[in-house]
Amino acid sequence: MLQFSEITGDWSDRPTYIVGGGSSLKDFDFKCLDGRTVGCNRAAFDADCDVIVSLDQHFCRMRRDEIQRFVDQGREAILVMPPSEVGHKQIEGATYVYRVRNQGLSDDPARVYGLHTGYAALGVCYLKKAKEIGLLGMDMVSGSTVHWHGSYPWQNKNANRFMNKWSLDFGKAAQQLEQAGVNVINFVGIPRSKLTEFQTRPLEDLA
């Protein structure tokens, strides 16, 4: 049985970049990012991030050994799981918090809202009091090439139809973040992101 805890720490000291899987990040040089990097699922490995966040139960089962090595290197893993999860062996040193299907962002450090890992990563940043957040690869578009790092072998072929719903969830968090004094910038490339509620800047501005 998984041992759940809560999110701790303060990320208000420097900018935090959430690295998603959107195809706009193809050929992007992640070494140019001057701040903390939080990777969503496989992006954490391929972009050499400081933190991995995942609420994908299958990913956490299939990539358990890689996540364990990630933690053993002194990096942080935050895994957002339902209390009913039984197919995943605990990763030593990882932080497990409850996944809750709800709108907005959770103020409870033991719970993270949402159904999309990028959205969960945004909730983690909020709980860790990040004040400057950059979104990368949050394209939220469907198509044959969704991920810059390649597809997952187990990827649900019906996942594309959820993109619009997931993008709306981000919008519902925008006002909450603004009220909390959190500045969120969505760095967009090609294709352009469906997330329009946040301030946008060209991805090239980070180079």
Summary of the structure (lengths in Angstrom):
residues: 207
radius of gyration: 15.6
end to end distance: 43.9
largest distance: 44.9
contacts: 654
relative contact order: 0.20
helix: 29%
strand: 22%
